[in-house]
Amino acid sequence: PPWTIIWSVGGAVVALVVVSMGARVFWVWGLRGLNGMPRQWGGIERLAGWAGLQAAESETVRQWGTRLGDALDHPAEAATLSTAFEEARYGPPDLERTDTDEAGEAYRILRNALAARIFGRRSARRDEEEEEAEVEVSEDEGLDDGVVDEDEA
């Protein structure tokens, strides 16, 4: 009867809500106590770590931002975000040369690029492996064409 369907759908919705809340708590837990730009920078650092782009202990914020921007093909956004973080974290409280809207847009672009790198990683690796295999096959075929048998000579 229809109650089975209603209870099943209700259970699925409740499970989805619980998983969403758990994911949100997991995400926010390590960033608690941070507000504004430091919180956004912390989120980018966490995502970059998951994507295999951790900052080295000897790297400054700006150096890591440059490396991150180059790796994600978004150098301007990474520079904007790292500059905004440096100003918020290390500058005087009234110093804010970077536009907050511009920094927020840079954060969204980098966040999305990191998410694509994290979740698209397997398919990207698979594509690279297929391309390498195709190159190896074409190189092998090219070698066969240049070989002259002793019988032919």
DSSP file (Angstrom, degrees, kcal/mol; ACC not computed):
  #  RESIDUE AA STRUCTURE BP1 BP2  ACC     N-H-->O    O-->H-N    N-H-->O    O-->H-N    TCO  KAPPA ALPHA  PHI   PSI    X-CA   Y-CA   Z-CA
    1    1 A P    >>        0   0    0      0, 0.0     3,-1.1     0, 0.0     4,-0.7   0.000 360.0 360.0 360.0 174.5    0.0    0.0    0.0
    2    2 A P  H 3>  +     0   0    0      0, 0.0     4,-2.5     0, 0.0     5,-0.2   0.722 360.0  71.5 -66.8 -22.0    1.0    3.7   -0.3
    3    3 A W  H 3> S+     0   0    0      1,-0.2     4,-2.8     2,-0.2     5,-0.2   0.851  93.1  57.0 -63.9 -32.2    2.2    3.9    3.4
    4    4 A T  H <> S+     0   0    0     -3,-1.1     4,-2.0     2,-0.2    -1,-0.2   0.922 109.7  44.2 -62.7 -43.7    5.2    1.8    2.5
    5    5 A I  H  X S+     0   0    0     -4,-0.7     4,-2.7     2,-0.2     5,-0.2   0.917 113.6  50.5 -66.9 -43.6    6.2    4.3   -0.2
    6    6 A I  H  X S+     0   0    0     -4,-2.5     4,-2.6     1,-0.2    -2,-0.2   0.928 112.8  45.5 -62.2 -45.9    5.5    7.3    2.1
    7    7 A W  H  X S+     0   0    0     -4,-2.8     4,-2.5     2,-0.2    -1,-0.2   0.870 112.9  51.4 -66.2 -36.3    7.6    5.8    4.9
    8    8 A S  H  X S+     0   0    0     -4,-2.0     4,-2.2    -5,-0.2    -2,-0.2   0.934 112.6  44.3 -65.7 -45.8   10.4    4.9    2.6
    9    9 A V  H  X S+     0   0    0     -4,-2.7     4,-2.4     2,-0.2    -2,-0.2   0.915 114.0  50.9 -64.9 -42.7   10.6    8.4    1.0
   10   10 A G  H  X S+     0   0    0     -4,-2.6     4,-2.5    -5,-0.2    -2,-0.2   0.910 110.5  49.0 -60.6 -43.1   10.4    9.9    4.5
   11   11 A G  H  X S+     0   0    0     -4,-2.5     4,-2.5     1,-0.2    -1,-0.2   0.890 110.5  50.6 -63.8 -39.8   13.2    7.7    5.8
   12   12 A A  H  X S+     0   0    0     -4,-2.2     4,-2.3     2,-0.2    -2,-0.2   0.899 110.9  48.9 -65.1 -40.1   15.3    8.6    2.8
   13   13 A V  H  X S+     0   0    0     -4,-2.4     4,-2.4     2,-0.2    -2,-0.2   0.926 111.9  48.5 -65.3 -44.4   14.7   12.4    3.3
   14   14 A V  H  X S+     0   0    0     -4,-2.5     4,-2.5     1,-0.2    -2,-0.2   0.919 111.6  50.0 -61.7 -43.1   15.6   12.0    7.0
   15   15 A A  H  X S+     0   0    0     -4,-2.5     4,-2.5     1,-0.2    -1,-0.2   0.907 110.4  50.3 -61.8 -41.6   18.8   10.1    6.2
   16   16 A L  H  X S+     0   0    0     -4,-2.3     4,-2.5     2,-0.2    -1,-0.2   0.903 110.9  48.9 -63.1 -41.8   19.8   12.8    3.6
   17   17 A V  H  X S+     0   0    0     -4,-2.4     4,-2.6     2,-0.2    -2,-0.2   0.920 111.9  48.8 -64.0 -43.9   19.2   15.5    6.2
   18   18 A V  H  X S+     0   0    0     -4,-2.5     4,-2.4     2,-0.2    -2,-0.2   0.918 112.9  47.1 -63.7 -43.6   21.3   13.7    8.8
   19   19 A V  H  X S+     0   0    0     -4,-2.5     4,-2.5     2,-0.2    -1,-0.2   0.912 112.7  49.9 -64.4 -42.0   24.2   13.1    6.3
   20   20 A S  H  X S+     0   0    0     -4,-2.5     4,-2.2     2,-0.2    -2,-0.2   0.918 112.0  47.2 -62.8 -43.6   24.1   16.7    5.2
   21   21 A M  H  X S+     0   0    0     -4,-2.6     4,-2.5     2,-0.2    -1,-0.2   0.898 111.9  50.8 -65.6 -39.5   24.2   18.0    8.8
   22   22 A G  H  X S+     0   0    0     -4,-2.4     4,-2.4     2,-0.2    -2,-0.2   0.909 110.5  48.8 -63.3 -42.1   27.0   15.6    9.6
   23   23 A A  H  X S+     0   0    0     -4,-2.5     4,-2.3     2,-0.2    -2,-0.2   0.897 111.5  50.0 -64.5 -39.8   29.0   16.8    6.6
   24   24 A R  H  X S+     0   0    0     -4,-2.2     4,-2.6     2,-0.2     5,-0.2   0.922 111.4  47.6 -65.0 -44.4   28.4   20.4    7.6
   25   25 A V  H  X S+     0   0    0     -4,-2.5     4,-2.3     1,-0.2    -2,-0.2   0.915 111.8  51.2 -62.9 -42.2   29.5   19.8   11.2
   26   26 A F  H  X S+     0   0    0     -4,-2.4     4,-0.7     1,-0.2    -2,-0.2   0.913 113.2  45.5 -59.8 -43.5   32.6   18.0    9.9
   27   27 A W  H  < S+     0   0    0     -4,-2.3     4,-0.3     1,-0.2     3,-0.2   0.919 118.9  39.7 -66.8 -45.0   33.5   20.9    7.6
   28   28 A V  H >X S+     0   0    0     -4,-2.6     3,-1.1     1,-0.2     4,-0.6   0.754  97.3  79.1 -80.0 -25.2   32.9   23.6   10.2
   29   29 A W  H >< S+     0   0    0     -4,-2.3     3,-1.0     1,-0.3    -1,-0.2   0.897  97.5  41.3 -54.8 -48.2   34.5   21.9   13.1
   30   30 A G  T 3< S+     0   0    0     -4,-0.7    -1,-0.3     1,-0.2    -2,-0.1   0.651 116.4  50.9 -75.1 -13.9   38.1   22.6   12.2
   31   31 A L  T X4 S+     0   0    0     -3,-1.1     3,-1.7    -4,-0.3    -1,-0.2   0.317  78.3 129.0-105.1   6.9   37.3   26.1   11.1
   32   32 A R  T <<  +     0   0    0     -3,-1.0     3,-0.1    -4,-0.6    -3,-0.0  -0.323  68.6  30.7 -65.0 145.2   35.4   27.2   14.3
   33   33 A G  T 3  S+     0   0    0      1,-0.3     2,-0.4    -2,-0.0    -1,-0.3   0.267  97.9 105.9  89.9 -12.3   36.6   30.4   15.8
   34   34 A L    <   -     0   0    0     -3,-1.7     2,-0.3     4,-0.1    -1,-0.3  -0.799  47.7-173.9-100.7 144.1   37.6   31.8   12.4
   35   35 A N        -     0   0    0     -2,-0.4     4,-0.4    -3,-0.1     5,-0.1  -0.962  46.0 -15.8-133.7 152.9   35.6   34.5   10.7
   36   36 A G  S  > S+     0   0    0     -2,-0.3     4,-1.9     1,-0.2     3,-0.4  -0.289 124.7   2.2  64.1-132.9   35.8   36.2    7.3
   37   37 A M  H  > S+     0   0    0      1,-0.2     4,-2.9     2,-0.2     5,-0.2   0.873 129.3  55.6 -63.3 -42.4   38.9   35.8    5.2
   38   38 A P  H  > S+     0   0    0      0, 0.0     4,-2.3     0, 0.0    -1,-0.2   0.878 108.6  50.7 -59.0 -34.1   40.8   33.5    7.6
   39   39 A R  H  > S+     0   0    0     -4,-0.4     4,-2.0    -3,-0.4    -2,-0.2   0.919 111.5  46.6 -67.9 -43.2   37.9   31.1    7.5
   40   40 A Q  H  X S+     0   0    0     -4,-1.9     4,-2.2     2,-0.2    -1,-0.2   0.920 112.8  49.9 -63.9 -42.8   37.8   31.1    3.7
   41   41 A W  H  X S+     0   0    0     -4,-2.9     4,-2.6     1,-0.2    -2,-0.2   0.904 109.0  52.5 -62.7 -41.1   41.6   30.6    3.6
   42   42 A G  H  X S+     0   0    0     -4,-2.3     4,-2.2    -5,-0.2    -1,-0.2   0.885 108.3  51.0 -61.6 -39.0   41.3   27.7    6.0
   43   43 A G  H  X S+     0   0    0     -4,-2.0     4,-2.5     2,-0.2    -1,-0.2   0.900 110.4  48.7 -64.5 -40.7   38.7   26.1    3.8
   44   44 A I  H  X S+     0   0    0     -4,-2.2     4,-2.8     2,-0.2    -2,-0.2   0.907 110.4  51.5 -65.8 -41.2   41.0   26.4    0.8
   45   45 A E  H  X S+     0   0    0     -4,-2.6     4,-2.0     2,-0.2    -2,-0.2   0.910 111.0  48.4 -61.0 -41.6   43.9   24.9    2.7
   46   46 A R  H  X S+     0   0    0     -4,-2.2     4,-1.9     2,-0.2    -2,-0.2   0.945 113.9  44.9 -64.9 -48.2   41.7   22.0    3.7
   47   47 A L  H  X S+     0   0    0     -4,-2.5     4,-1.7     1,-0.2    -2,-0.2   0.904 112.0  52.7 -62.6 -40.9   40.5   21.3    0.2
   48   48 A A  H  <>S+     0   0    0     -4,-2.8     5,-3.5     1,-0.2     4,-0.3   0.881 106.7  53.4 -63.6 -36.9   44.0   21.7   -1.2
   49   49 A G  H ><5S+     0   0    0     -4,-2.0     3,-1.1     1,-0.2     5,-0.3   0.907 108.6  49.0 -62.4 -41.6   45.2   19.2    1.3
   50   50 A W  H 3<5S+     0   0    0     -4,-1.9    -1,-0.2     1,-0.3    -2,-0.2   0.810 110.4  52.2 -66.4 -29.3   42.6   16.7    0.1
   51   51 A A  T 3<5S-     0   0    0     -4,-1.7    -1,-0.3    -5,-0.2    -2,-0.2   0.440 121.8-107.5 -86.9   0.6   43.6   17.5   -3.5
   52   52 A G  T < 5S+     0   0    0     -3,-1.1    -3,-0.2    -4,-0.3    -2,-0.1   0.715  88.7 115.5  83.4  21.1   47.3   16.7   -2.7
   53   53 A L      < +     0   0    0     -5,-3.5    -4,-0.2    -6,-0.2    -3,-0.1  -0.287  39.5 164.2-117.0  46.8   48.4   20.4   -2.8
   54   54 A Q        -     0   0    0     -5,-0.3     2,-0.3    -6,-0.2    -8,-0.1  -0.236  41.2-109.6 -64.3 151.8   49.5   20.9    0.8
   55   55 A A        -     0   0    0    -10,-0.1     2,-0.2     1,-0.1    -1,-0.1  -0.630  30.6-120.8 -79.4 139.8   51.6   23.9    1.7
   56   56 A A    >   -     0   0    0     -2,-0.3     3,-1.5     1,-0.1     8,-0.1  -0.501  22.4-117.8 -74.6 151.4   55.2   23.1    2.7
   57   57 A E  T 3  S+     0   0    0      1,-0.3    -1,-0.1    -2,-0.2    -2,-0.0   0.802 114.8  51.5 -62.2 -28.0   56.1   24.2    6.2
   58   58 A S  T 3  S+     0   0    0      2,-0.0    -1,-0.3     0, 0.0     2,-0.2   0.536  90.2 101.6 -86.9  -6.0   58.7   26.6    4.7
   59   59 A E    <   -     0   0    0     -3,-1.5     2,-0.1     1,-0.1    -4,-0.0  -0.562  65.3-137.2 -82.7 140.6   56.3   28.2    2.3
   60   60 A T     >  -     0   0    0     -2,-0.2     4,-2.6     1,-0.1     5,-0.3  -0.393  31.7-101.8 -81.9 170.7   54.8   31.6    3.0
   61   61 A V  H  > S+     0   0    0      1,-0.2     4,-2.4     2,-0.2     5,-0.2   0.919 124.1  47.8 -58.7 -44.6   51.2   32.3    2.3
   62   62 A R  H  > S+     0   0    0      2,-0.2     4,-2.2     1,-0.2    -1,-0.2   0.901 111.2  49.6 -67.3 -41.1   52.1   34.1   -0.9
   63   63 A Q  H  > S+     0   0    0      2,-0.2     4,-2.3     1,-0.2    -2,-0.2   0.928 113.9  45.2 -63.5 -44.7   54.4   31.4   -2.2
   64   64 A W  H  X S+     0   0    0     -4,-2.6     4,-2.9     1,-0.2     5,-0.2   0.890 110.9  54.1 -67.3 -37.6   51.8   28.7   -1.6
   65   65 A G  H  X S+     0   0    0     -4,-2.4     4,-2.7    -5,-0.3    -1,-0.2   0.900 109.1  48.8 -61.0 -40.4   49.1   30.8   -3.2
   66   66 A T  H  X S+     0   0    0     -4,-2.2     4,-2.2     2,-0.2    -2,-0.2   0.931 113.3  46.2 -64.0 -46.0   51.3   31.2   -6.3
   67   67 A R  H  X S+     0   0    0     -4,-2.3     4,-2.1     2,-0.2    -2,-0.2   0.901 114.2  48.5 -64.1 -40.8   52.0   27.4   -6.4
   68   68 A L  H  X S+     0   0    0     -4,-2.9     4,-1.9     2,-0.2     6,-0.2   0.924 110.9  50.2 -64.8 -45.1   48.3   26.7   -5.9
   69   69 A G  H  X>S+     0   0    0     -4,-2.7     5,-2.5     1,-0.2     4,-0.7   0.888 111.4  48.5 -61.4 -40.1   47.2   29.2   -8.5
   70   70 A D  H ><5S+     0   0    0     -4,-2.2     3,-0.5     1,-0.2    -1,-0.2   0.897 111.1  50.4 -66.1 -40.2   49.6   27.7  -11.0
   71   71 A A  H 3<5S+     0   0    0     -4,-2.1    -2,-0.2     1,-0.2    -1,-0.2   0.827 118.4  38.1 -67.8 -31.0   48.4   24.1  -10.3
   72   72 A L  H 3<5S-     0   0    0     -4,-1.9    -1,-0.2    -5,-0.1    -2,-0.2   0.420 108.6-119.3 -99.5   0.4   44.8   25.1  -10.7
   73   73 A D  T <<5S+     0   0    0     -4,-0.7    -3,-0.2    -3,-0.5    -4,-0.1   0.842  88.4 104.4  60.8  35.7   45.3   27.4  -13.7
   74   74 A H     >< +     0   0    0     -5,-2.5     4,-2.0    -6,-0.2     5,-0.2  -0.443  31.8 151.8-137.5  61.3   43.9   30.3  -11.6
   75   75 A P  H  > S+     0   0    0      0, 0.0     4,-2.2     0, 0.0     5,-0.2   0.865  71.9  52.3 -66.1 -35.8   46.9   32.4  -10.6
   76   76 A A  H  > S+     0   0    0      2,-0.2     4,-2.4     1,-0.2     5,-0.2   0.920 111.1  46.8 -66.7 -42.3   45.1   35.7  -10.4
   77   77 A E  H  > S+     0   0    0      2,-0.2     4,-2.6     1,-0.2     5,-0.2   0.906 112.5  49.5 -66.1 -41.4   42.4   34.4   -8.1
   78   78 A A  H  X S+     0   0    0     -4,-2.0     4,-2.6     2,-0.2     5,-0.2   0.894 111.5  49.5 -64.9 -39.0   45.0   32.7   -5.9
   79   79 A A  H  X S+     0   0    0     -4,-2.2     4,-2.3     2,-0.2    -2,-0.2   0.910 111.4  49.4 -65.6 -41.6   47.0   35.9   -5.6
   80   80 A T  H  X S+     0   0    0     -4,-2.4     4,-2.4     2,-0.2    -2,-0.2   0.934 114.1  44.7 -61.5 -46.8   43.9   37.9   -4.7
   81   81 A L  H  X S+     0   0    0     -4,-2.6     4,-2.4     2,-0.2    -2,-0.2   0.902 113.5  48.9 -68.1 -41.0   42.9   35.4   -2.0
   82   82 A S  H  X S+     0   0    0     -4,-2.6     4,-2.5     2,-0.2    -1,-0.2   0.895 112.6  48.8 -67.4 -37.5   46.4   35.1   -0.5
   83   83 A T  H  X S+     0   0    0     -4,-2.3     4,-2.4    -5,-0.2    -2,-0.2   0.921 111.5  49.4 -65.4 -43.6   46.8   38.9   -0.5
   84   84 A A  H  X S+     0   0    0     -4,-2.4     4,-2.3    -5,-0.2    -2,-0.2   0.894 112.0  48.9 -62.9 -39.3   43.4   39.3    1.2
   85   85 A F  H  X S+     0   0    0     -4,-2.4     4,-2.9     2,-0.2     5,-0.3   0.928 110.1  50.7 -66.1 -44.0   44.3   36.7    3.8
   86   86 A E  H  X>S+     0   0    0     -4,-2.5     4,-2.6     1,-0.2     5,-0.8   0.910 112.1  47.9 -58.9 -42.2   47.7   38.3    4.5
   87   87 A E  H  X5S+     0   0    0     -4,-2.4     4,-1.0     3,-0.2    -1,-0.2   0.918 115.8  43.7 -64.6 -43.2   46.0   41.7    5.0
   88   88 A A  H  <5S+     0   0    0     -4,-2.3    -2,-0.2    -5,-0.2    -1,-0.2   0.875 123.7  35.0 -70.4 -36.8   43.3   40.2    7.3
   89   89 A R  H  <5S+     0   0    0     -4,-2.9    -2,-0.2    -5,-0.2    -3,-0.2   0.891 133.3  19.3 -87.3 -42.3   45.7   38.0    9.3
   90   90 A Y  H  <5S+     0   0    0     -4,-2.6    -3,-0.2    -5,-0.3    -2,-0.1   0.597 105.3  84.5-109.9 -14.1   48.9   40.1    9.5
   91   91 A G  S  <<S-     0   0    0     -4,-1.0    -4,-0.0    -5,-0.8     0, 0.0  -0.346  89.7 -81.8 -87.0 169.6   47.8   43.7    8.7
   92   92 A P    >   -     0   0    0      0, 0.0     3,-1.9     0, 0.0    -1,-0.2  -0.327  47.6-106.8 -64.6 155.1   46.4   46.3   11.1
   93   93 A P  T 3  S+     0   0    0      0, 0.0    -2,-0.1     0, 0.0    -3,-0.0   0.797 118.4  49.8 -57.6 -31.8   42.7   46.0   11.7
   94   94 A D  T 3  S+     0   0    0      2,-0.0     2,-0.6     0, 0.0    -3,-0.0   0.508  87.9 101.9 -87.4  -2.7   41.8   49.0    9.6
   95   95 A L    <   +     0   0    0     -3,-1.9    -4,-0.1    -8,-0.2     2,-0.1  -0.705  32.8 144.9 -85.0 122.2   43.8   47.8    6.6
   96   96 A E        +     0   0    0     -2,-0.6     4,-0.1     1,-0.1   -12,-0.1  -0.537   2.3 154.8-155.9  84.1   41.8   46.3    3.8
   97   97 A R        +     0   0    0    -14,-0.1     2,-0.4    -2,-0.1   -13,-0.1   0.772  57.6  80.4 -82.7 -27.2   43.1   47.1    0.3
   98   98 A T  S    S-     0   0    0    -15,-0.1     2,-0.2   -14,-0.1   -18,-0.0  -0.677  89.2-115.7 -85.6 131.4   41.6   44.0   -1.3
   99   99 A D     >  -     0   0    0     -2,-0.4     4,-2.4     1,-0.1     5,-0.2  -0.451  16.4-141.7 -64.7 130.3   37.9   44.2   -2.2
  100  100 A T  H  > S+     0   0    0      1,-0.2     4,-2.4     2,-0.2    -1,-0.1   0.849 101.5  52.2 -66.3 -33.7   35.9   41.7   -0.2
  101  101 A D  H  > S+     0   0    0      2,-0.2     4,-2.2     1,-0.2    -1,-0.2   0.910 110.7  47.8 -66.8 -41.0   33.7   40.9   -3.1
  102  102 A E  H  > S+     0   0    0      2,-0.2     4,-2.2     1,-0.2    -2,-0.2   0.905 113.1  47.9 -64.7 -41.8   36.7   40.3   -5.3
  103  103 A A  H  X S+     0   0    0     -4,-2.4     4,-2.3     2,-0.2    -2,-0.2   0.885 110.7  52.1 -66.4 -38.3   38.2   38.0   -2.6
  104  104 A G  H  X S+     0   0    0     -4,-2.4     4,-2.2     2,-0.2    -2,-0.2   0.894 110.1  48.2 -64.5 -39.7   34.9   36.2   -2.2
  105  105 A E  H  X S+     0   0    0     -4,-2.2     4,-2.3     2,-0.2    -2,-0.2   0.897 110.5  51.4 -67.1 -39.7   34.7   35.5   -5.9
  106  106 A A  H  X S+     0   0    0     -4,-2.2     4,-2.5     2,-0.2     5,-0.2   0.901 109.0  52.1 -62.2 -40.2   38.3   34.3   -5.9
  107  107 A Y  H  X S+     0   0    0     -4,-2.3     4,-3.0     1,-0.2     5,-0.2   0.933 109.5  48.5 -60.5 -46.9   37.5   32.0   -3.1
  108  108 A R  H  X S+     0   0    0     -4,-2.2     4,-2.4     2,-0.2    -2,-0.2   0.905 112.2  48.7 -62.1 -41.6   34.5   30.5   -5.0
  109  109 A I  H  X S+     0   0    0     -4,-2.3     4,-2.3     2,-0.2    -1,-0.2   0.937 115.2  43.4 -64.7 -46.8   36.6   30.0   -8.1
  110  110 A L  H  X S+     0   0    0     -4,-2.5     4,-2.6     2,-0.2     5,-0.2   0.900 112.9  52.8 -66.7 -40.1   39.4   28.3   -6.2
  111  111 A R  H  X S+     0   0    0     -4,-3.0     4,-2.5    -5,-0.2    -2,-0.2   0.933 112.1  45.1 -59.7 -46.3   37.0   26.2   -4.1
  112  112 A N  H  X S+     0   0    0     -4,-2.4     4,-2.4    -5,-0.2    -1,-0.2   0.887 112.5  51.1 -66.6 -38.6   35.2   25.0   -7.3
  113  113 A A  H  X S+     0   0    0     -4,-2.3     4,-2.0     2,-0.2    -1,-0.2   0.898 112.0  47.3 -65.5 -39.4   38.5   24.2   -9.0
  114  114 A L  H  X S+     0   0    0     -4,-2.6     4,-2.7     2,-0.2    -2,-0.2   0.905 111.2  50.8 -68.0 -40.9   39.8   22.3   -6.0
  115  115 A A  H  X S+     0   0    0     -4,-2.5     4,-2.9     1,-0.2     5,-0.4   0.912 110.6  49.5 -62.7 -41.0   36.5   20.3   -5.8
  116  116 A A  H  X S+     0   0    0     -4,-2.4     4,-2.0     1,-0.2    -1,-0.2   0.891 111.7  49.0 -63.9 -38.0   36.8   19.5   -9.5
  117  117 A R  H  < S+     0   0    0     -4,-2.0     4,-0.3     2,-0.2    -2,-0.2   0.900 114.7  44.9 -67.7 -39.6   40.3   18.3   -8.9
  118  118 A I  H >< S+     0   0    0     -4,-2.7     3,-0.6     1,-0.2     4,-0.3   0.961 123.8  32.1 -68.0 -52.0   39.3   16.2   -6.0
  119  119 A F  H 3< S+     0   0    0     -4,-2.9     4,-0.3     1,-0.2     3,-0.2   0.702 122.2  48.2 -84.3 -19.4   36.3   14.6   -7.5
  120  120 A G  T 3X S+     0   0    0     -4,-2.0     4,-2.2    -5,-0.4    -1,-0.2   0.348  83.3 100.3 -97.3   6.0   37.5   14.5  -11.1
  121  121 A R  H <> S+     0   0    0     -3,-0.6     4,-2.5    -4,-0.3     5,-0.2   0.894  78.6  49.2 -62.0 -44.8   40.8   13.1  -10.1
  122  122 A R  H  > S+     0   0    0     -4,-0.3     4,-2.5    -3,-0.2    -1,-0.2   0.929 113.3  45.7 -63.9 -45.2   40.1    9.5  -11.1
  123  123 A S  H  > S+     0   0    0     -4,-0.3     4,-2.4     1,-0.2    -1,-0.2   0.879 112.4  51.9 -67.7 -34.7   38.7   10.3  -14.5
  124  124 A A  H  X S+     0   0    0     -4,-2.2     4,-2.3     2,-0.2    -2,-0.2   0.918 111.1  47.4 -66.0 -42.3   41.6   12.7  -15.1
  125  125 A R  H  X S+     0   0    0     -4,-2.5     4,-2.6     2,-0.2    -2,-0.2   0.919 111.4  51.2 -62.8 -42.5   44.1    9.9  -14.2
  126  126 A R  H  X S+     0   0    0     -4,-2.5     4,-2.3     1,-0.2    -2,-0.2   0.912 109.9  49.6 -62.0 -42.6   42.3    7.5  -16.4
  127  127 A D  H  X S+     0   0    0     -4,-2.4     4,-2.4     2,-0.2    -1,-0.2   0.915 111.3  49.3 -61.9 -43.0   42.4    9.9  -19.3
  128  128 A E  H  X S+     0   0    0     -4,-2.3     4,-2.5     1,-0.2    -2,-0.2   0.909 110.9  49.7 -63.2 -41.8   46.2   10.5  -18.8
  129  129 A E  H  X S+     0   0    0     -4,-2.6     4,-2.2     1,-0.2    -1,-0.2   0.899 111.0  49.5 -64.5 -40.1   46.8    6.7  -18.7
  130  130 A E  H  X S+     0   0    0     -4,-2.3     4,-2.2     2,-0.2    -1,-0.2   0.908 111.2  49.3 -65.1 -41.2   44.8    6.2  -21.9
  131  131 A E  H  X S+     0   0    0     -4,-2.4     4,-2.3     2,-0.2    -2,-0.2   0.913 111.1  49.6 -63.8 -42.3   46.7    9.0  -23.7
  132  132 A E  H  X S+     0   0    0     -4,-2.5     4,-2.4     1,-0.2    -1,-0.2   0.898 110.4  50.6 -63.0 -39.9   50.1    7.5  -22.6
  133  133 A A  H  X S+     0   0    0     -4,-2.2     4,-2.2     1,-0.2    -1,-0.2   0.901 110.2  49.7 -64.7 -40.4   49.0    4.1  -23.8
  134  134 A E  H  X S+     0   0    0     -4,-2.2     4,-2.5     2,-0.2    -2,-0.2   0.901 110.8  49.7 -64.7 -40.4   48.0    5.5  -27.2
  135  135 A V  H  X S+     0   0    0     -4,-2.3     4,-2.4     2,-0.2    -2,-0.2   0.917 110.8  49.7 -64.4 -43.2   51.4    7.3  -27.5
  136  136 A E  H  X S+     0   0    0     -4,-2.4     4,-2.3     2,-0.2    -2,-0.2   0.903 111.4  48.9 -62.7 -41.2   53.3    4.1  -26.6
  137  137 A V  H  X S+     0   0    0     -4,-2.2     4,-2.2     2,-0.2    -2,-0.2   0.924 112.2  47.6 -65.0 -44.1   51.3    2.2  -29.2
  138  138 A S  H  X S+     0   0    0     -4,-2.5     4,-1.9     1,-0.2    -1,-0.2   0.871 111.9  50.5 -67.1 -34.7   51.9    4.8  -31.9
  139  139 A E  H  X S+     0   0    0     -4,-2.4     4,-1.7     2,-0.2    -1,-0.2   0.903 110.0  50.5 -67.1 -39.7   55.7    4.9  -31.0
  140  140 A D  H  X S+     0   0    0     -4,-2.3     4,-1.7     1,-0.2    -2,-0.2   0.896 109.8  50.1 -63.9 -40.0   55.8    1.1  -31.3
  141  141 A E  H  X S+     0   0    0     -4,-2.2     4,-1.4     1,-0.2    -1,-0.2   0.881 108.3  53.6 -65.8 -37.1   54.2    1.2  -34.7
  142  142 A G  H  X S+     0   0    0     -4,-1.9     4,-0.9     1,-0.2    -1,-0.2   0.852 106.8  52.0 -65.7 -34.3   56.7    3.8  -35.8
  143  143 A L  H  X S+     0   0    0     -4,-1.7     4,-0.6     1,-0.2     3,-0.3   0.874 105.3  55.3 -68.9 -36.8   59.5    1.6  -34.8
  144  144 A D  H >< S+     0   0    0     -4,-1.7     3,-0.7     1,-0.2    -1,-0.2   0.850 102.9  56.3 -64.9 -34.2   58.2   -1.3  -36.8
  145  145 A D  H 3< S+     0   0    0     -4,-1.4    -1,-0.2     1,-0.2    -2,-0.2   0.829 106.5  49.4 -68.5 -31.1   58.1    0.8  -40.0
  146  146 A G  H 3< S+     0   0    0     -4,-0.9     2,-0.4    -3,-0.3    -1,-0.2   0.539  87.3 102.1 -86.9  -6.6   61.8    1.6  -39.8
  147  147 A V    <<  -     0   0    0     -3,-0.7     2,-0.5    -4,-0.6    -3,-0.0  -0.638  55.8-159.6 -83.9 131.0   63.0   -1.9  -39.3
  148  148 A V        -     0   0    0     -2,-0.4     2,-0.1     5,-0.0    -2,-0.1  -0.944  12.4-136.9-111.6 124.2   64.5   -3.7  -42.3
  149  149 A D     >  -     0   0    0     -2,-0.5     4,-1.1     1,-0.1     3,-0.2  -0.417  17.5-123.4 -73.8 154.6   64.6   -7.4  -42.3
  150  150 A E  T  4 S+     0   0    0      1,-0.2    -1,-0.1     2,-0.2     3,-0.0   0.807 112.0  59.4 -67.1 -29.0   67.8   -9.1  -43.5
  151  151 A D  T  4 S+     0   0    0      1,-0.2    -1,-0.2     2,-0.2    -3,-0.0   0.860 104.4  49.4 -67.8 -34.3   65.7  -11.0  -46.1
  152  152 A E  T  4        0   0    0     -3,-0.2    -1,-0.2     1,-0.2    -2,-0.2   0.782 360.0 360.0 -75.1 -26.1   64.4   -7.8  -47.6
  153  153 A A     <        0   0    0     -4,-1.1    -1,-0.2    -3,-0.0    -2,-0.2   0.468 360.0 360.0 -79.1 360.0   67.9   -6.3  -48.0
